[in-house]
Every structure is written in structure tokens, then in C-alpha cells.
């Protein structure tokens, strides 16, 4: 089959009263006329039938070419903003598995539950799906430097893809609020890391201001080309489900790029005839960083009110002013979706329970299970529903959180305001003398160590 296609790509303002179109070569992140968010829009003219398309996507899994080894670019007919595929910057991202999770299902009082694990991407998070398209667009328009504000995962991914493309990378992070596992990646991949005195929202404001006045090409999720790659997470999920939409797709909510991308992908799949119905989306936020929940549950949904001091140990979703909220709200309107929130205790316990299924994830990912448990309890999600939850990041992104939970040291807050998080499912390590017989008794359960004897 030929690689050529005739689909027209353009940028389009999502504001219903504006809807202006712009060339995809134009280096803009919001609508110059009204300031609205932009979509990469298409007049699709697919060269194959629906069945041929599905067969082609599957066939590419067996091909060793770089483009086909990517779980993003093997769906390239659905990303027709680039014609010269020699410019694609890829690390063979995507192609992430879906795991059955019986213990997590039981915990949430469901008959079954599955997780799509984006933490198995090259840099350990879902950001790789978006960064391959974002950096490819940077190369396409001739950018020489890229930048982002980050709570960690974006910086790691952008730094890796920029290194791959030979671009200069600049990362703005909130000082002292990024997990070491993520910061180490940005440093290792050669990015210039700027630690700002402030939170993520301050970093986001600064990077947008600097990008407007320098050669830096912005690669946060306000860049619509980032979200094009993240569309393929849900496309691949549907493919793995034999092109049947599940009842629910549940995902964490931080800057809301994934929610926005998922909604756009599902709407396009429905319009193209690749699915025959839309699943419902459920977005889960941490209680201390839940501006989208507040918006969704308000009497009117015209304007999001930022949370000035977002607070959660799930740093990947510690965002008080998400830039993609309008696209995310649109996605929930399309899919009859919902927003829920979860406490720090619920997130920590859900994370430990996911681990009992042999699946590791970073704290923000575990918000999905915590939210599912709440939604099942509230009878929003039926116990027998077909639910796929997205785990957005790898366990090793924030190992300190995991160790602190299991050793009784996890807490949130500062000074006298610190609040301990109980290790409800803690698996504390044991300390024992280097004595074979005592260890055998310990392992057989004959010796029970006191808390003071445990490390």
C-alpha cells in the first residue's frame, strides 16, 4: 500500500464563535484573533477502506522500519500533518500493553478491570506519545531549540526527543517539587534545567513568555501537535480491544492534555467509522489540585478558577491552572464524561493495590483506581462495566514515594501542618541477624518482629 494520502491539515481555533483556520506551518500555540486553543484539524480523505486501515495498522507491527515500530506513527494516516516521514523523530514509543488487574478490580468492587500502562514508554511516561509528534513538528518548521515547563515527565520526554533530533532543550521546573527520577532524566539527556522559585503554574507562565520572545519552540500541551501524538494512546487502546469501545476510559487529570487528546481521538474515530460508539471518559484529580473538578461540579462551566496553591504528593498532577481545560471540557461533553477527585490516602492505597497486581506506577497514575473506587461506590460506574484505566507513568519515576509509604514515612504538608499517610497495605522490610536458623524461623512465621525490629 502507498504511503501517500490526500488529507488536508490545518490549525483551527476551537472557540465556537471564532473557528478561524491557520496554516500548520505557522508557529502559533493559540488563536491570534481571539486567544483560543487550537486543534490540528483535518479534512480526512483516507486512501483505504475501514477494514483495510485496520489491517494495515496491524500489519505494521511486524515491520522493522523505524516508522512502523512506533506505536504512534503506525497510525500515521490519522496524523496527516506531515508528508515527509524522513523528518519523524521517534524512539519506538507507544505499543504499550493492557494488563488485567484482578486484585485492583476486587479493591474497587468491580468484576474486572484493566490498565493500559503508558509507563512502559521509552522515557517511562505517556508524554513520549506526544513528544514524538511535537518534536517532529519542531523539526518540520525549522526550530533549533525547544522548551517546556514541567512537573517532571514532560521535561524527561522532551529532553530525550530533543537529544534525538539534535535540538537544544530548555526545561523550566518548580524548584524542589520534582521527583528525582524525573529530574535525573532531563539532566542525563542534556537539557538546560532552570529551577524556578514558584510552582508549575509559574513555570508555565514564564516559559510561554520566554517562548514568545526567543527562538524556543514551546512543547507543553498547549501546543496542539503534542496532543496529536497523545491521540494514539486511545487509538491503540481501541485497537487492542478489537476496535470495540470500552464502557469507560479512566485517566488522571493534571494539565488535561490527555483528556483533550482522548476526546479528539474518539470523536475522529467515530466520524471515520473506526468505532460505532463513544466510551465515557472519567477524569480523576487529587483533592488538593482539583480545579477541573470544581469547574465540572459548578452550576456554570464558563470559566475555570485556578487553585493558587495546588497540593498533592502525586506531583505529575500537581497543577492548579491547567491550560487545556477548555479542550478537556469539550471531551467530556462529547463523551458524557465525569470528573472525580481522590484524597492523598486514597491515591497512596490505590497505588499499593496496583502493585499487588504486579504492576508498578507513579502516584498520579494511581489516582485512576482511587477514582474508580469512588465512582463505583457512588453508582456512577456499574461494577460489571468494561473499564480501561490509564497508568501514565512508571513506578521508578518517584521511588521515594513508594519506599516512604511502605516504611511509614509518607506525609504531606510542611512544619506543624504535616499530615501522615497511613500505610494501609504497607509491606515493610524486615531486619534480621545474619543467622540462618533465625531467618528460617522468621520466614516461617515463627518469629514475629516488633515494629522497632523492622527497618
Buried (B, 14 or more C-beta within 10 A) or exposed (E): EEEEBEBEBBBBBBBEEEBBEBEBEEEEBBBEEEEBBBBBBBEBEBBBEEEEBBEBBEEBEEEEEBBBBBBBBBBBBBBBBBEEBEEBBBBBBBBBEBBEBEBBBBBBEBEBBBBBBBBBBBBBBBBBBBBBBBBBBBBBEEBEBBBBBBBBBBBBBBBBBBBBBEBBBBBBBBEEBBBEBBBEBBBEBEBBBBBBEBBBBBBBBBBBEBBEEEEBBBBBBBBBBBBBBBBBBBBBBBBBBEBEBBBBBBBBBBBBBBBBBBBBBBBBBBEBEBBEEBBBBBBBBBBBBBBBBBBBEEEEBEEBEEBEEBBBBBBBBBBBBBBBBBBBBBBBEBBEBBBBBBBBBBBBBBBBBBBBBEBBBBBBBBBBBBBBBBBBEEEBBBEEBBBBBBBBBBBBBBBEBBEBBBBBEBBBEEEEEEEEBEBEBBEEEEEBEEEEEEBEBBEEEEBEEEEEEEE
